[in-house]
Amino acid sequence: MNMREIKKLESCMTGVYISLDDYAIKSSIKCTIANIGDEIIPTSFDYSGTPNFPYEIYTKYAKGEHYANIYVEVEYKTKDLELTEDIFNTVKGIDNYIKDLKTLHHIMDIRRVACKKKNIKLNEFVWRGLLKFDLFGQTMFIFDQEFADNTSNSIKNNTVDADIFNIYCKRWSSTFKAIPKHDEVCPQCGKKWTIDNLSDYVTVEQKDYTKIGFHKDCLKESNNQKQLEEFQDIFNRVYGKETLTYKAIPNKYCSCERCSDWFVVSTSDGDIQIGWRKRVINIEWLSNYKKFTEDFNSEETTKGFGKDSDDRFIHAWNTEKAIEYIKRGKGSVIK
């Protein structure tokens, strides 16, 4: 069926798009600026055929208006769903169809299109006790599961109705978490993702808003490498060419995979423990570090230099402050 719609350009972080009413054949989509007639060419499409454009399209026709309404005339041919309901909307269909990441994403896409574009009433399922397909075409990631003692492996490892899952799973939490594509690889180890290690997938947002997925241990390793380089730069700017050793220790503030290790740095004056504590760098001069007179009284930050305490620590709000504090400690060492 041919469709003709007048749609407003909508915006998102990476560009602008047009939300179509139906499931579209991408090659058939033709877009022109309403009342002007200029054809605009999409740079990409999502699974349902929604065309995406760069911001330049908006700025070109907004004529300097920050909140301008730009309307586009869209012509396209609709298409039927690529899977039937007995596949994407039944326990047996989903269980038999999902074999790898490619087929998993296909089910996710089809269910979303079936609900949003074809107005099909969806049933709710839980796949392998890990993913929930809800009635709105969304896919949620399940974690912190606590199953009843009599729960069979078939309920934990196969597709089941959500109502049945709720009977046997006494407690669980969910979130909308990214799922790797079938051809995606971990940038740290270079291994491809598989359907069997989805729970190990964590993403890091880049400056251009794209997300890169790591194994949890790989993300920790990557963060530790970057963190070590940052701390090496800090101490090299204080101790120059002196040979220093860096020993990684568990993060004393947070143990999650996104937070890097802390380090004990051995210098000629003694050991300094350093690590990020949320938004500050925690610096602690350990007991074998030489006595020094600097007490940082002029600094309005969290610190501990009590007369009746051996504690010597301070929080630096950035790397430049960390360099300054370590220099001041070193410069006031009692000979």
SULDA-V595385 format. One record per run of one state. SS is the DSSP state (h for helix, s for strand, l for the rest). FROM is the first residue (numbers start at 1). LEN is the number of residues. Records with the same first field share a line. If there is no record, write none. Layout:
SS->FROM-LEN  FROM-LEN
This chain:
l->1-1  9-1  13-2  19-5  25-1  29-1  34-5  41-3  46-5  54-1  63-8  79-6  89-2  98-3  117-8  128-3  134-5  148-5  158-1  176-9  186-6  193-2  206-5  240-5  250-12  268-2  278-2  286-6  293-10  305-8  317-2  332-1  334-2
s->2-7  10-3  15-4  24-1  30-4  39-2  44-2  51-3  71-8  125-3  131-3  139-9  159-3  169-7  185-1  192-1  201-5  211-5  245-5  262-6  270-8  280-6  292-1  303-2  313-4  333-1
h->26-3  55-8  85-4  91-7  101-16  153-5  162-7  195-6  216-24  319-13
